Amino acid sequence: MKKAITINRNVVNLLAPLSLFGLLIVLMKSPLLNQGGNLGLAISIDLLITVPLVYYLLIRKSSIPNTTVVPMMVVGLLIGTYFLPVEDQVYLELFKTWTLPVIEVLILILVVVKVRKAIKTFKDQRGNAPDFYSTLKNTCHQLLPKQLAWPFATEVAVIYYGFINWKGRELQENEFSYHKRSGTPALFGALIFIIAMETFALHLLLERWNVVVAWILSGLSIYTAIQFLGFAKSLSKRPISITQHSLILRYGILSETEIPFPDIDTIELSRKPLEKDKLNHKLSPLGELESHNVIIHLNSDNELRGLYGSRKKFRKIGLHIDQPKDFKEKLEYALPQRTDDHAF
């Protein structure tokens, strides 16, 4: 019942501003707009301020992030750009040129401040190094719409791990690396080198035809290389860990899952290929390009989260661990504690 009430309220929160936008569209298409006066200014204010304000008043005590007011402003801006006559779009252009960039910068600053505060709180509570990506995702889910939170966190993490966080990370007693004896970092390095060479050659070729297209494609290629760099660097920053009640599997920022101890059936040290089944997956999204040496069998379905928030179910998962025997021993030692309250 509570869930149904929440859904109904969310529908109302969305329908109310959409209805107001609909009324404004009707007004913009009516002959009244051709009579001059300040009607264009009034409609611009309604599109950019009044409707978003009504939406904010509706959601301020709900679970919907307050920052979703900004997308509502953007919707109003797009509607005005499409339906208002060009001569009445002066105030829309001013908003687009001066106000919207300021709002975007303020939101970015808010995210950074929230992330720093969350990391500080995490350090105080846990007494060790926090996982930046997890903290970032939690913060973004509080500030941004659900559909934008994970992609935004991924893009920020790529820059953070690729260019900011170069400090080495010491493993805790319950943490395990998976990149030192794997060929994945070398594979990413080779891909970055290939992209750099092809970008240079392709840019010279395309520049003879169209300079703008050449720079656009080069920019996309450079950004792809930056992403691969961030992916590669994140492998050493996000180790696999055994907590008090669960096993946390991570593969940089490319994939992750948390498996409660009661869901774990057996841990197998094996390099044999996984059977072809929709519930059998590898932790690494590289698939057959990276071998595994550990297979974890579950007694119930679990969820593997991938890049930009993609999801897939699994009941058997293969992964590479640099010290597989040590990992198996410690995990098996921890598993009996799922039935008692002893600390790990």
N, C-alpha and C positions, 0 to 999 in steps of 0.2 A: 504493500500500500504506500509506504513512504517513497519507494522508488517511483511509483506511478505519479505521485504528487510532484516529485522533483522533475520528472520528464515533462509533465503538464506545465509547470512553472517555466521551464526552459523554453517551451514552445511559445508561451505568452511573451517571454522576454525577447524572442526573435520576431514574432508576428507584429508586435506593437510598432517597432521602428520601421519594419517593412511596409506596414499599412500607411504610416506617415510619409514614407518615401513615395508610395503609390499616389497619395493625394497630391503631393508636390509635383509629380510627373503630370498628373491630370491638369494641374494649374499651369504648368509650363507649356502645355500644349493647347491651352485655351486662348481665346482672343484677348483676354484681359491683359496678357503680357505685352501686347502690342500697343497698349494705351499709354506707355511711357511711365514716368514717375519713378519711385524708388522700389517698385515691385521686384526688380532683378536683385537689388541689394537684400530685400527681405527674404527672398527665396534662397539666396546664397547663405544667409545667416541660419535659416532653418536647416539647410542641407548639412552645413559644417558644424553647427553648434547646437541648435535646438534638438534635432533628432538624436545625435549622440548623447546629449545631456539626459534626455528621456530614457535612453537605453542604459546609461550609467545608473540612474536612480532605480531602475528595475533590477539591475544585476548586483548592486553594491553589497547586498547582504546574502548573495548566493555564492555557489562554488565557482562561478564563471570569473576568470581573471579580469580585473578592472582595465587592464591594458587592451582588452578587446574593443574598447571604445575607439582606439586609433583605426583599426580596420573599418569600423562603422563610419568614421570620418572619410576614409578613402572611398568607401561605397558612395557616400554623398557627393564627393568630389567627382567621381566617375559619372554619376547620374547627371550632375549639373553640366559637366563637359559635353555630354551627349545630347541633352534635351534643351539646355538654355541656349538662346541665340548668342552668337559669337560676341556681339556688342555688349551683352549683359554678363560676360564672363570675366570682367575686370577683377572682381574680388576673388573669384576662384583662382585666377592666375597668381594673384598676390599670395593667397594661402599656399598654393603649390610651390611658389618660389621661395618664400620666407618662413612660413609657419611650419609646414610639414617636415622640412629637414631638421628644424630645431626639435620637434617632437620626437623624431627618430633618434637623434643624438641623446636626448634625455632618457629615452627608454633604454638605450644601450648603456648609458651611465648607471641607470637603476639596476640593470641586470648585473653589471660588474660589481656594484656595491653590495647587492644581495649575495652574489657568489662569494665575495671576500668575507662577508659576515658569516655565511654558512660554513665556510672552510674554517674560520676561527672558532666557531662554536663546535664544529666537529673535532678539531684538535683538542679543545678543552675537555671534551667529553671522552674522547677515545685515547688521548695521550700519544697518538702516533700520526704518521703522515696520512692525510685524507686522500680519497680517490677523487681527483678533480672532476673527471667526466661525470661520475654519479652525482656529485654535488651540483654540477652545472645543470644536469638534466632536471633534478628536483627543483632547482630555482626557476628554470625556464618554464616548467609546468605550472608554477605558481603565478608567473607573470604573463605568459603568452597563451594563445589558443592552443588546444591540444594538438591540432594538425601542424602547427608551426613549431612547437616546443622542441621536439626531437630533431628535426632538420636544422634548426637554428643552433642547438647545442652541438650537433655534429660539426657544423661549419666553424664554430668558435673553437672547438677542441682541436680541429685540424691545424689551425693557426697556433694554438697554445702549445701543442706537442711538437709541431714542426719548427717553431721559431723562438719560443719563449722558454719552455721547460727543457733545458739541456743538462740540468743537474742530475747526477746519478742517483738511483733509488736503491737503497739497501733492503733486501728481503727480510721480512719478519720470520719468526720460527714457523708460522702457519702458512707461509706464502711460497709459491713455486713458479719458477720462470719456465718459459716455453720457446724462447727465441734464440738462446745461445747455441743450441745444437740443431737448429732448424735452418733450412736454406731460405726461409721467407725474407729476412732482411736483405740478403743478396739478390733475391728475385725482385724486390721493390727497387733496389739500387739499379739493377739492370734496366728495369722499365723506365725509371727516371732518365737514365742515360740515353735510351732509345728515343724517348719523347723529345729530349733536348736536341738530339741530332736531327730527327725528322722535322722538328719545328723550324730549325734554322734553314734546312734545305727547302722546305715547303714555303717558308716565308719569302725566300729569294725568288722562288718560281712564281708565286702568286702576286708578288709586288709588281711584276711586269704587266699583269692584267688589271689588278685593282688594289691600290694601297690600303684602302679601308678594310676590304675583305681579308687581306693578308694579315693586318694587325688584329682583327677580331679573332681569326682562327689561331693566331699565335698566342693571343691572350688566353683563349680557352685551353690551349695546350699547356701553357705555363701554369695555369690554375690546376689542371689535372696533375701535373708533376708535383705541385705543392701539396695536393691531397695525398698522393702516394707517399710523400715525405712525412706528412703527419701520421698516416697509417703506420708506417714503418717505425717511427719514433715512439708511438703509443704502445707498441708491443712490450717494451721494457718497463713502461710506467704503470701498467695495469696487470699485475701478476694474478694467477689463479690462487685462491685462498680458501682455507677451511675455517669456518667460523664456529661458534658454539653450537649452532643448530642447523647449519646448512653448508653446502659446498657452492662456492661462487666461481663459475667458469667465465673467463674473459679471454678475448682474442683482440687485444688492443681496443680500439673503438669500433671495430668491425662487427663484432658479435659478442653476446654475453647471455648468461642465464644463471639463475640461482636455484639450486636443487635442495629441497629440505631433506634431511637425513632419512625420514621414514619412506621417502620415494625411491631411495637407492636400494637396488637388489644386490648386485654384485659388481666388483671392480676387476677387470681382466687386463693383464698385461699382454697385449697382442698387437701384431702388425697386420693381421689378416684383414682383407677387404670387408667392408660392411655389406651385408646382404642388401640387394636392391629392394627397398621398402620405403614408403612415404614417411614412416616414423623412424627411420634410421638416417642420421645426419652426422656430419663432422662439425666440430666447433669452428674450424677454419673455413671461411667462405671460399677459399681457394680450391676446395675440393680435392681432386686427385693430384693437384700440383704439390700438395704437402702430405707426407705420410703421417700416420698416427701410431702411437705405441701404447695407448691406453684406451680401453673401451669400457664405458660405464653403462650398465644395464639397469633400467628403472622398472618399477612395478606399476607405474601409472604415467600418463602423458604429462609432459612438461613443455614449456614454451621457450624457444630460442629467439632472442631479439637480435635483429641484424642492423645493417647500415640504414640510417634515416628512419629507424623505428619499424622496419619490416619484421614479420613474425612467422614462425613455422613451428608446428608441433613435432615432438620427438619422444621416443621411448628408449632409444639406444643412441649413444653419442660417442664418436671417436675423437681423440685429441692427442696432441704431442706434449709431453712433459720432459724437461731436461733431465730430471732425476725421477724416473717413473717408479722405481722400487721404493724409494723414500716416500714418495707421494702415496702409494698404495698402502704402505704400512701405517702412515699417520692417519689416513682417511679411515682405514679399517679400525684403528684404535679409537677414533672419534665416534664411529657409528653406534657402538653399544650405548653411548651416552644419550642417544635420542630418547631413551626410555627413563632417564633420570634427570636430575637437575644439577649435576656436577658441571663445573666450568671446564671449558677446553684448556 
